[in-house]
Amino acid sequence: MSRLRTLLLLLLPLCLGPSLGPGSEAKVTRSCTETRQILGSRGYSLSLLPPAPISGEHLRICPQEYTCCSSEVEERLNWDTEATFRGLVEKSGSFLVHTLAALHRKFNGAFLEMISSAEHSLALLFHRSYGQLYSQHTPLFTGLFTRLRDYYEKSGEGLDDALVDFWAQLLEKMFPLLHPEYNFSPDYLFCITRLAASADDSLKPFGDSPHRLRLQVTRAMVAALAFVQGLETGKDVVNEVLKMVSCFWLRRFRAPFPLSWQPSPLG
């Protein structure tokens, strides 16, 4: 940033010359020695720098007063300043984009791994506890985790429905197993599952487990989705800003320097 500030501060004094008025002839006779030394040390050809201040009628950016700045020097100073500023913006922006993208990949991978780990741990626990009975109904549990992944990776919708459907299907499978002496019709089982899912809690076959699971899963999934979407949005915003900066320089817009700041001319 110090290099950009140096170039900007250097451009104005070089282009500004002494104002016309009483004693202006004495000012015009001042040499451009200091300016030639500064720009010469930066690689500017001394043949482009006048030995004494000249009329600034040729200037397009700086005030058109007496100056030590030729048209070629003004143009090169302008390009140097633009290139430095553009480089600083692109460097900072690219670093931010890469940082956000890396965080997105890392968190996304870790969260999906956490879901897979939970699914695997649940399968091991239930298989040890219920054996063949669990194996026969494995799709019920794998289906729940599939819908959780879909919520996180794709839609961002249907989380409540996924949990309600899981408990309803679990009840529909377990109720006949708990009462093998009866034959329940599909309509009866459908009625039971609807009552269990009703808001008045008239039937709570699993106690408070559905409510507790809903709170825990919803908090985790919503927070994770919001965080990963925030990282993705942040990366997209920075990319758009970089595009705007590139378009700005390609169109070569130039904003006038503030007239309220009048530095003393060099040399």
Secondary structure, 3 states (H helix, E strand, C coil): CHHHHHHHHHHHHHHCCCCCCCCHHHHHCCCCHHHHHHHHHCCCCHHHCCCCCECCCCCCCCCCCCECCCHHHHHHHHHHHHHHHHHHHHHHHHHHHHHHHHHHHHHHHHHHHHHHHHHHHHHHHHHHHHCHHHHHCHHHHHHHHHHHHHHHHHHCCCHHHHHHHHHHHHHHHHHHHHCCCCCCCHHHHHHHHHHHHCCCCCCCCCCCHHHHHHHHHHHHHHHHHHHHHHHHHHHHHHHHHHHHHHHHHHHCCCCCCCCCCCCCCCC
